[in-house]
Amino acid sequence: MFNLGKIGIVGGGSWATANAKIILEKKQAINWFIHETDVVEHIKEFGNNPKYLSDVDFDTSLLNLTSNINQLVAESDTIMFIIPSAYLKFALQGLTLPLNDKTVVTAIKGIIPDDNLLVGEFMHQNYAVPYESIGVISGPCHAEEVALERLSYLTIAFTNQEKAKALTEIYNNRYIRTNLSDDILGTEYAAVLKNIYALAAGVCQGQGFGDNFQAVLISNAIREMKRFTDAVYPIQRDIKDSAYLGDLLVTAYSQFSRNRHFGTMVGKGYSVKYIQSEMNMVAEGYFASKGIWEINKKFQVDMPIANSIYRILYEKQSPRRVIKELTEKLT
């Protein structure tokens, strides 16, 4: 079996913390880059992340913590990027070492703002990482439930199935199950889109719509997701798999969903600026909405839900009026 070598994690948020917890279940030592030096020092001293999932305790003897991105890359064979997409360029800005000889795994469920690229595409175009060396971790899995060790399922996507199997060996444990996929672009796009649809679910909740309408909204959303992924990356996929439908459902309905919360606040009339200042975490759907709208100029896929969220967030149209128009387009 392929050996992933030394694993490095880039990111210090809740999902990065949850992934570190999962990997350490196998007593697999990891390198861990966190930009904030005070957080690095806190984890070294107290064995927990003071900002996210602080109840998770780490065996610090298995952690090589650093705030130097070049040190992380130099000492790692497989690098996992688990950081909000809007911060990825900032995290990499001091990097002087190549990435094209590394295995790169993205657990980022977002799109690179302004570039309108998936993380895998960004790594391929800007750092010459071959697509066969790029993997994706996706699926319906909130960090908070990982911290509570509630049974969760993840999809690991690689075109190189030996690398995928090696990563599943590290991730499978008593509360994590994994599925394999070769749909690296489709699972990434699905992870981006589901955040937009969770925003829509939140906006509708904020507007006072109930469960009956939410069911119709999400059933339309999964069809919209299928139309888009089939247009941009037309391979055989079952849109009902957990990496697509499952991730959509948990993000649209869960109490832990930051995108649903963001949308709910929008639906209640709060400004985007206020919501972003109030939230402690990034809602990827905000950036994704603009990115998907830009990408879809080329493909012209029928996307009434995603277009509605773009109009609300970026054209500053009335949520009440836009959602009323949307209700006439759903079936």
C-alpha positions as CSV (number, residue, x, y, z in Angstrom):
1,M,0.0,0.0,0.0
2,F,1.1,3.6,-0.7
3,N,2.8,5.3,2.2
4,L,1.6,8.9,2.8
5,G,4.7,9.6,4.9
6,K,4.7,12.4,7.3
7,I,1.4,14.3,7.4
8,G,1.1,18.0,7.8
9,I,-2.0,20.1,8.5
10,V,-2.4,23.7,7.5
11,G,-5.1,25.5,9.5
12,G,-6.1,26.1,13.1
13,G,-9.9,26.3,13.0
14,S,-12.6,23.8,14.1
15,W,-12.4,21.5,11.1
16,A,-8.5,21.4,11.2
17,T,-8.7,20.7,14.9
18,A,-11.2,17.9,14.3
19,N,-9.0,16.3,11.6
20,A,-6.0,16.5,13.9
21,K,-8.1,14.6,16.5
22,I,-9.1,11.9,14.0
23,I,-5.5,11.3,12.8
24,L,-4.1,11.2,16.3
25,E,-6.5,8.3,17.1
26,K,-4.0,6.1,15.3
27,K,-1.1,7.5,17.2
28,Q,0.0,9.0,13.9
29,A,2.3,12.0,14.6
30,I,1.5,15.1,12.6
31,N,3.1,18.4,11.7
32,W,0.6,21.2,12.3
33,F,0.8,24.8,11.0
34,I,-1.2,27.4,12.8
35,H,-0.6,31.1,11.9
36,E,-1.2,32.5,15.3
37,T,1.9,32.0,17.5
38,D,-0.1,32.4,20.7
39,V,-2.4,29.5,19.7
40,V,0.7,27.3,18.9
41,E,2.2,28.1,22.3
42,H,-1.1,27.4,24.1
43,I,-1.5,24.0,22.5
44,K,2.1,23.1,23.3
45,E,1.5,24.0,27.0
46,F,-2.1,22.9,27.6
47,G,-2.8,20.4,24.9
48,N,-5.9,22.0,23.5
49,N,-6.9,24.6,21.0
50,P,-8.1,27.6,22.9
51,K,-10.3,29.0,20.1
52,Y,-12.0,25.9,18.6
53,L,-13.2,22.6,20.1
54,S,-11.3,23.4,23.3
55,D,-12.6,20.3,25.0
56,V,-10.5,18.1,22.6
57,D,-7.3,17.2,24.4
58,F,-4.1,16.3,22.4
59,D,-1.1,14.2,23.1
60,T,1.4,16.9,22.4
61,S,4.2,14.4,22.1
62,L,2.7,13.5,18.7
63,L,2.4,17.1,17.6
64,N,5.1,19.2,15.8
65,L,3.5,22.6,16.0
66,T,4.8,25.6,14.0
67,S,3.7,29.0,12.7
68,N,6.3,28.7,9.8
69,I,4.7,27.5,6.6
70,N,8.1,26.5,5.1
71,Q,9.0,24.4,8.1
72,L,5.6,22.6,7.7
73,V,6.2,21.9,4.0
74,A,9.8,20.9,4.4
75,E,9.0,18.3,7.1
76,S,5.8,16.9,5.5
77,D,5.2,14.4,2.7
78,T,1.4,14.8,2.6
79,I,0.0,18.2,3.3
80,M,-3.7,18.7,4.3
81,F,-5.2,22.2,3.7
82,I,-8.0,22.7,6.2
83,I,-8.5,26.4,6.3
84,P,-11.2,28.8,5.0
85,S,-10.7,29.3,1.3
86,A,-10.5,33.1,1.7
87,Y,-7.4,32.7,3.9
88,L,-5.5,30.1,1.8
89,K,-3.4,32.6,-0.2
90,F,-2.5,34.4,3.1
91,A,-1.4,31.1,4.6
92,L,0.8,30.4,1.6
93,Q,2.2,33.9,1.0
94,G,5.5,33.2,2.7
95,L,6.0,29.8,1.1
96,T,9.3,29.5,-0.9
97,L,9.4,25.7,-1.2
98,P,7.8,23.7,-4.0
99,L,4.6,21.7,-3.5
100,N,4.7,19.7,-6.7
101,D,6.5,16.7,-5.0
102,K,3.9,16.5,-2.2
103,T,0.6,14.7,-1.9
104,V,-1.9,17.5,-1.3
105,V,-5.2,16.9,0.3
106,T,-7.9,19.6,0.6
107,A,-10.6,19.5,3.2
108,I,-11.6,23.1,2.3
109,K,-15.3,23.3,1.4
110,G,-15.0,26.5,-0.5
111,I,-13.8,28.3,-3.6
112,I,-10.8,30.7,-3.9
113,P,-12.2,34.2,-4.0
114,D,-11.5,36.3,-7.1
115,D,-9.7,33.4,-8.8
116,N,-13.0,31.4,-8.9
117,L,-11.0,28.1,-8.6
118,L,-11.5,25.0,-6.6
119,V,-8.6,24.4,-4.2
120,G,-7.4,21.4,-6.3
121,E,-7.4,23.6,-9.4
122,F,-5.6,26.4,-7.6
123,M,-2.9,24.0,-6.4
124,H,-2.5,22.6,-9.9
125,Q,-2.3,25.9,-11.7
126,N,-0.3,27.9,-9.2
127,Y,1.9,25.2,-7.6
128,A,2.2,22.7,-10.4
129,V,0.8,19.9,-8.2
130,P,-0.3,17.0,-10.5
131,Y,-4.0,16.1,-10.3
132,E,-3.0,12.5,-9.5
133,S,-1.3,13.9,-6.3
134,I,-4.4,15.9,-5.2
135,G,-7.1,14.4,-2.9
136,V,-10.3,15.7,-1.4
137,I,-12.0,15.0,1.9
138,S,-15.7,15.7,1.9
139,G,-19.0,14.5,3.3
140,P,-21.6,15.3,5.9
141,C,-19.3,15.8,8.9
142,H,-19.4,18.7,11.4
143,A,-16.4,19.3,13.5
144,E,-18.5,19.6,16.6
145,E,-19.8,16.1,16.2
146,V,-16.3,14.7,15.6
147,A,-15.3,16.3,18.9
148,L,-18.2,14.5,20.6
149,E,-17.1,11.2,18.8
150,R,-20.5,10.8,17.1
151,L,-20.5,8.4,14.2
152,S,-19.7,10.2,11.0
153,Y,-18.9,9.3,7.4
154,L,-16.4,11.0,5.1
155,T,-15.7,10.6,1.4
156,I,-12.0,10.5,0.3
157,A,-11.6,11.3,-3.4
158,F,-8.4,10.7,-5.4
159,T,-7.8,9.7,-9.0
160,N,-5.0,7.6,-7.5
161,Q,-6.9,5.0,-5.5
162,E,-3.8,3.7,-3.7
163,K,-3.4,7.1,-2.1
164,A,-7.1,7.1,-1.3
165,K,-6.9,3.8,0.4
166,A,-3.8,4.8,2.4
167,L,-5.7,7.9,3.7
168,T,-8.8,5.7,4.6
169,E,-6.5,3.6,6.8
170,I,-5.6,6.6,8.8
171,Y,-9.1,8.0,9.0
172,N,-11.2,4.9,9.8
173,N,-11.8,4.5,13.5
174,R,-14.6,3.7,15.9
175,Y,-16.5,6.9,15.1
176,I,-15.3,7.7,11.5
177,R,-16.2,5.6,8.4
178,T,-14.9,6.4,5.0
179,N,-16.0,6.0,1.4
180,L,-13.8,6.1,-1.7
181,S,-14.4,8.2,-4.8
182,D,-12.5,9.2,-7.9
183,D,-14.6,12.3,-8.4
184,I,-12.2,14.9,-7.1
185,L,-13.7,17.9,-8.9
186,G,-17.3,16.9,-8.5
187,T,-17.0,16.4,-4.7
188,E,-15.2,19.7,-4.4
189,Y,-17.9,21.5,-6.4
190,A,-20.6,19.8,-4.4
191,A,-18.9,21.0,-1.2
192,V,-19.0,24.5,-2.5
193,L,-22.6,24.4,-3.7
194,K,-24.0,22.9,-0.6
195,N,-22.9,26.0,1.4
196,I,-24.9,28.2,-1.0
197,Y,-27.9,26.1,-0.6
198,A,-27.5,26.1,3.2
199,L,-27.5,29.9,3.0
200,A,-30.7,29.7,1.0
201,A,-32.2,27.4,3.7
202,G,-31.2,30.0,6.3
203,V,-32.6,32.9,4.4
204,C,-35.9,31.1,4.1
205,Q,-35.9,30.2,7.8
206,G,-35.3,33.9,8.6
207,Q,-38.2,34.8,6.3
208,G,-40.5,32.5,8.3
209,F,-40.8,29.5,5.9
210,G,-41.4,26.2,7.5
211,D,-40.3,22.6,7.1
212,N,-42.6,21.9,4.2
213,F,-41.1,24.5,2.1
214,Q,-37.5,23.6,3.2
215,A,-38.1,20.1,1.9
216,V,-39.0,21.4,-1.5
217,L,-36.1,23.9,-1.5
218,I,-33.5,21.2,-0.8
219,S,-35.0,18.7,-3.2
220,N,-34.6,21.4,-5.9
221,A,-31.1,22.2,-4.6
222,I,-29.8,18.6,-5.2
223,R,-31.2,18.7,-8.7
224,E,-29.5,22.0,-9.3
225,M,-26.3,20.6,-7.9
226,K,-26.5,17.6,-10.3
227,R,-27.1,19.9,-13.3
228,F,-24.0,22.0,-12.4
229,T,-21.6,19.2,-11.6
230,D,-22.6,17.3,-14.7
231,A,-22.0,20.4,-16.8
232,V,-18.6,21.3,-15.4
233,Y,-17.2,17.8,-14.8
234,P,-19.3,15.2,-16.7
235,I,-18.4,11.8,-15.2
236,Q,-20.6,9.0,-13.8
237,R,-21.7,9.9,-10.3
238,D,-24.6,9.1,-8.0
239,I,-25.8,12.5,-6.7
240,K,-27.6,10.6,-3.8
241,D,-24.2,9.6,-2.3
242,S,-23.3,11.1,1.0
243,A,-20.6,13.4,-0.4
244,Y,-23.3,15.2,-2.4
245,L,-26.8,14.7,-0.9
246,G,-25.6,13.9,2.6
247,D,-23.4,16.9,2.9
248,L,-26.1,19.1,1.5
249,L,-28.6,17.8,4.0
250,V,-26.5,18.2,7.1
251,T,-25.3,21.7,6.1
252,A,-28.8,22.9,5.3
253,Y,-30.5,21.5,8.5
254,S,-27.9,21.2,11.2
255,Q,-27.7,23.5,14.3
256,F,-23.9,23.5,13.8
257,S,-24.1,24.9,10.2
258,R,-22.5,28.4,10.1
259,N,-23.9,28.9,6.5
260,R,-27.4,28.2,7.6
261,H,-26.9,30.7,10.5
262,F,-25.5,33.3,8.2
263,G,-28.5,32.9,5.9
264,T,-30.9,33.1,8.7
265,M,-29.4,36.4,9.8
266,V,-29.7,37.7,6.2
267,G,-33.3,36.6,6.0
268,K,-34.0,38.5,9.2
269,G,-32.7,41.7,7.7
270,Y,-29.1,41.9,9.2
271,S,-26.4,43.3,6.9
272,V,-23.6,41.1,5.6
273,K,-21.0,43.3,7.3
274,Y,-22.7,42.9,10.7
275,I,-23.1,39.2,10.3
276,Q,-19.4,38.7,9.4
277,S,-18.4,40.8,12.5
278,E,-20.7,38.8,14.7
279,M,-19.6,35.3,13.6
280,N,-16.5,33.7,14.9
281,M,-16.1,31.5,11.9
282,V,-16.2,31.9,8.1
283,A,-19.4,31.1,6.2
284,E,-17.9,29.7,2.9
285,G,-21.2,30.1,1.1
286,Y,-20.8,33.9,1.0
287,F,-17.7,33.7,-1.2
288,A,-18.9,30.6,-3.0
289,S,-22.0,32.4,-4.2
290,K,-20.0,35.0,-6.2
291,G,-17.6,32.3,-7.5
292,I,-20.3,30.0,-8.8
293,W,-22.2,32.9,-10.4
294,E,-19.0,33.9,-12.2
295,I,-18.2,30.3,-13.3
296,N,-21.7,29.7,-14.5
297,K,-21.4,32.6,-17.0
298,K,-19.6,30.0,-19.1
299,F,-21.8,27.0,-18.6
300,Q,-25.2,28.7,-18.4
301,V,-26.7,26.0,-16.1
302,D,-30.2,26.7,-14.8
303,M,-29.5,27.6,-11.1
304,P,-32.4,29.6,-9.7
305,I,-31.5,29.0,-6.0
306,A,-27.8,29.9,-6.4
307,N,-28.7,32.9,-8.5
308,S,-31.2,34.1,-5.9
309,I,-28.5,34.0,-3.2
310,Y,-26.1,35.9,-5.4
311,R,-28.7,38.6,-6.0
312,I,-29.4,38.9,-2.3
313,L,-25.8,39.0,-1.2
314,Y,-24.0,40.9,-4.0
315,E,-26.7,42.8,-5.8
316,K,-28.3,43.7,-2.4
317,Q,-31.8,42.9,-3.6
318,S,-34.6,42.4,-1.1
319,P,-34.5,38.9,0.4
320,R,-38.3,38.9,0.7
321,R,-38.8,39.8,-3.0
322,V,-36.1,37.5,-4.3
323,I,-37.4,34.5,-2.3
324,K,-40.9,35.2,-3.4
325,E,-39.8,35.0,-7.0
326,L,-37.9,31.8,-6.3
327,T,-41.0,30.1,-4.9
328,E,-42.5,30.4,-8.3
329,K,-39.6,28.5,-9.9
330,L,-39.5,25.5,-7.6
331,T,-41.3,22.3,-8.2
